């Protein structure tokens, strides 16, 4: 994750918490969905591609 992605995820998190505190539940759900999807992106290890050399 680079710094731009980290800043975007941080902004989504702050937006979701702010919307929850102001009782905008539907908008908070819309803000939380990309945050959850992004967490799945980094929670699973990437599969290594075979090098193409067979011995």
C-alpha positions as CSV (number, residue, x, y, z in Angstrom):
1,X,0.0,0.0,0.0
2,X,1.4,3.3,-0.9
3,X,0.9,6.6,0.9
4,X,-2.0,7.7,-1.5
5,X,-3.9,4.6,-0.8
6,X,-3.3,4.9,3.0
7,X,-4.6,8.5,2.9
8,X,-7.7,7.4,0.9
9,X,-8.5,4.6,3.4
10,X,-8.0,6.9,6.3
11,X,-10.3,9.5,4.8
12,X,-13.0,6.8,4.2
13,X,-12.6,5.6,7.8
14,X,-13.1,9.1,9.2
15,X,-16.0,9.7,6.8
16,X,-17.7,6.5,7.9
17,X,-17.3,7.2,11.6
18,X,-18.5,10.8,11.2
19,X,-21.6,9.7,9.3
20,X,-22.3,7.0,11.9
21,X,-22.1,9.7,14.7
22,X,-24.5,12.0,12.8
23,X,-27.0,9.2,12.3
24,X,-26.6,9.0,8.5
25,X,-26.6,5.2,8.4
26,X,-27.2,4.7,4.7
27,X,-24.4,7.0,3.7
28,X,-22.1,5.4,6.4
29,X,-22.8,2.0,4.8
30,X,-21.8,3.4,1.4
31,X,-18.6,4.7,2.9
32,X,-17.8,1.5,4.7
33,X,-18.2,-0.9,1.7
34,X,-15.1,0.3,-0.1
35,X,-13.1,0.2,3.1
36,X,-14.1,-3.4,3.7
37,X,-13.3,-4.4,0.1
38,X,-9.9,-2.8,0.4
39,X,-9.2,-4.7,3.6
40,X,-9.9,-8.0,1.6
41,X,-7.4,-6.8,-1.0
42,X,-4.5,-6.8,1.5
43,X,-5.6,-9.7,3.7
44,X,-4.9,-12.5,1.3
45,X,-1.4,-13.2,0.1
46,X,-0.6,-12.9,-3.6
47,X,-0.1,-16.2,-5.4
48,X,3.4,-16.6,-6.8
49,X,3.6,-17.2,-10.6
50,X,5.7,-20.1,-11.7
51,X,9.1,-19.1,-13.1
52,X,8.6,-21.1,-16.2
53,X,11.6,-23.3,-15.6
54,X,10.7,-27.0,-15.1
55,X,13.4,-29.3,-13.8
